[in-house]
Amino acid sequence: MPCVLCDAPATADSARKSALCSHCFDLLPWYTSPRCAQCALPTSSGALCGICLQHAPAFDHTLTPFRYAYPLNRLLHQFKYHQQLSLGNVLANSLLTQVSIFAETARPQVVMAMPMHINRVKQRGFNHALELAKQVHHHCGIVLDLEGCVRVIDTPTQAGMDMKTRTRNLRGAFATHRSWQGQHVMIVDDVMTTGASMHAVAKVLKQAGATQVTALVLARTLKNEA
């Protein structure tokens, strides 16, 4: 099977699942520098950033293995818009390395995908975040919730919007009809740009009783790479 990025022979091991060659795998933009534990923006010592100290989002932690940069952005585009589901394996394996940091007693009780409006699911053919969340459920044994939080408004695309505009755009977009009392919930998504969507979902869950919300995303957009 050829590498999905360069067509060289892919390396058949458990980390790559034959999707990438060794060279392209090593080129992935691994996020190794210190970052704010809450929103994952870079900080000099790994302390909370000034934004989270002044305007804390509703989610408590952000875990991510990558910066949103080449060639990961190309992989995500192929996965999301061209239904190359085989890429889900290599992407999900990268996420699983993040979940392993939790002590057994501190792990989330529930994992869910970032809710997608039914119109978007029909248009795309699948929920890419759900495919990733299924892998977290399968490999980590965390309960997968499919309908506990839903997107009730099909909001316009948020590309190019700043945080304030995105927050306004997402007002009332998510809803839950169940209690999340005492639950630690993990929300899986592909990319965190401003964190507005994650904040909106976490806010709904917190209002329904969730005590902790962890964001698990494949990549974080950094200012110098946006």
C-alpha positions in Angstrom: 0.0 0.0 0.0 1.5 3.4 -1.0 1.9 6.2 1.5 -1.1 8.5 1.3 1.2 11.6 1.2 4.1 10.7 -1.1 3.1 7.4 -2.8 6.3 5.7 -1.5 5.8 2.3 0.1 4.1 2.7 3.4 5.5 1.1 6.6 3.3 -1.7 7.9 3.4 -1.3 11.6 0.8 -0.7 14.3 1.6 3.0 14.6 1.1 3.8 10.9 -1.3 1.1 9.9 0.3 1.1 6.4 -1.0 4.7 5.8 2.3 6.5 5.9 5.9 5.8 5.0 8.6 6.3 7.7 9.7 9.7 6.3 6.2 11.2 6.2 5.4 9.8 9.7 8.5 11.6 11.1 7.4 14.8 9.3 4.1 15.0 11.3 4.0 18.2 13.4 4.2 16.7 16.8 3.3 19.2 19.6 6.1 18.7 22.1 6.6 22.2 23.5 5.1 23.5 26.8 1.5 24.5 26.6 -1.4 25.8 28.7 -3.1 22.7 30.2 -6.5 24.2 29.7 -6.5 25.5 26.1 -3.1 24.0 24.8 -1.7 27.4 23.5 2.0 27.6 24.0 3.3 28.9 27.3 6.9 29.2 28.5 6.6 26.8 31.4 3.4 24.9 30.8 1.5 27.2 33.2 -2.0 28.5 32.4 -2.0 31.2 29.7 -3.2 34.7 30.3 -6.4 34.1 28.2 -7.5 31.2 30.4 -6.6 33.1 33.6 -8.8 36.0 32.6 -11.5 34.3 30.5 -11.5 30.6 31.4 -13.3 28.4 28.9 -15.9 25.9 30.1 -13.6 22.9 29.4 -10.9 22.1 31.9 -8.1 20.5 29.9 -7.0 20.1 26.3 -5.0 17.1 25.1 -3.5 17.1 21.6 -0.6 15.3 19.9 -0.1 17.7 17.0 0.1 21.3 15.9 -2.2 22.1 13.0 0.4 22.3 10.2 1.6 20.4 7.1 1.4 17.5 6.5 -1.3 16.8 9.1 -3.7 19.3 7.6 -3.5 17.4 4.3 -4.2 14.1 6.1 -7.2 15.6 7.9 -8.6 16.9 4.7 -8.4 13.5 3.0 -10.0 11.9 6.1 -12.8 14.4 6.4 -13.7 15.3 2.9 -12.6 12.3 0.8 -13.7 9.6 3.3 -10.3 8.0 3.5 -11.4 6.1 6.6 -8.1 4.1 6.6 -6.4 7.2 7.9 -8.6 7.0 11.0 -6.2 4.4 12.4 -3.0 6.4 12.3 -4.9 9.5 13.5 -6.6 7.7 16.3 -3.4 6.0 17.5 -1.9 9.4 18.0 -4.9 10.4 20.2 -4.6 7.3 22.3 -1.1 8.4 23.4 -2.8 11.4 25.0 -5.4 9.4 26.9 -2.7 7.3 28.5 -1.6 10.2 30.7 -4.7 9.8 32.9 -4.3 7.8 36.1 -7.0 5.1 36.2 -9.0 6.9 38.9 -8.9 10.2 37.0 -9.9 9.0 33.6 -13.1 10.3 32.0 -16.2 8.1 32.5 -17.7 9.1 29.1 -16.3 9.9 25.7 -18.3 11.6 23.0 -17.6 13.2 19.6 -18.0 16.9 18.9 -21.7 17.0 18.0 -22.4 17.5 14.2 -25.7 18.7 12.9 -27.6 16.0 10.9 -27.5 18.1 7.8 -23.6 18.0 7.9 -23.6 14.3 8.6 -25.8 13.7 5.5 -23.6 16.0 3.4 -20.3 14.4 4.4 -21.5 10.9 4.8 -20.1 10.4 8.3 -19.0 12.2 11.5 -15.2 12.2 11.4 -15.0 13.0 15.1 -17.2 10.0 15.9 -14.9 7.7 14.1 -12.1 8.9 16.3 -14.2 8.7 19.5 -15.1 5.1 18.6 -11.4 4.2 18.6 -10.9 5.8 22.0 -13.8 3.8 23.3 -12.6 0.6 21.8 -9.0 0.8 23.0 -9.5 2.6 26.3 -12.7 1.1 27.5 -14.4 4.5 28.1 -18.1 4.5 27.7 -19.1 6.0 24.3 -22.1 8.3 24.4 -23.8 8.8 21.0 -26.8 11.1 21.7 -26.2 12.8 25.1 -25.4 16.1 23.5 -26.7 17.2 20.1 -26.2 20.1 17.7 -29.6 21.6 17.2 -28.6 24.5 15.0 -26.8 24.1 11.7 -24.6 27.2 12.1 -22.7 28.8 9.2 -19.1 27.7 8.7 -16.8 29.5 11.2 -13.7 29.8 9.0 -12.2 33.3 9.3 -14.3 34.3 12.4 -12.6 35.5 15.6 -13.4 34.1 19.0 -16.1 36.6 19.8 -17.9 36.1 16.5 -17.7 32.3 16.8 -19.1 32.4 20.3 -22.0 34.5 19.1 -22.5 32.2 16.1 -22.7 29.1 18.4 -25.2 30.5 20.9 -27.9 27.9 21.4 -26.3 25.5 18.9 -25.9 22.6 21.3 -28.4 21.0 23.7 -28.6 18.0 26.1 -31.7 16.5 27.6 -30.0 14.4 30.3 -28.2 14.8 33.6 -24.4 14.7 33.6 -24.2 15.0 37.3 -20.7 14.2 38.6 -19.4 13.0 35.3 -16.0 13.6 33.7 -16.7 13.9 30.0 -14.1 13.7 27.2 -15.0 15.4 23.9 -13.2 14.3 20.7 -12.7 16.6 17.7 -10.2 17.0 14.9 -8.9 20.6 15.3 -9.2 23.3 18.0 -8.8 26.7 16.5 -10.2 29.2 19.0 -11.9 26.7 21.3 -15.3 28.3 20.8 -17.1 25.1 19.8 -15.5 23.1 22.6 -16.5 25.9 25.0 -20.1 25.9 23.9 -20.5 22.1 24.3 -18.6 22.1 27.6 -20.8 24.9 28.9 -24.0 22.9 28.1 -22.6 19.8 29.9 -21.4 21.8 32.9 -24.9 23.3 33.2 -26.3 19.8 33.2 -24.0 18.8 36.1 -20.7 17.6 34.6 -17.9 18.3 37.0 -15.1 18.1 34.4 -14.7 18.3 30.6 -11.6 17.3 28.8 -11.0 18.2 25.1 -9.2 15.6 23.1 -8.2 17.0 19.7 -5.9 15.8 17.0 -4.4 19.2 16.5 -4.2 22.7 17.9 -4.0 25.7 15.7 -1.3 28.1 16.8 -1.3 31.8 16.0 1.8 31.6 13.9 0.4 28.7 11.9 -3.2 29.8 11.5 
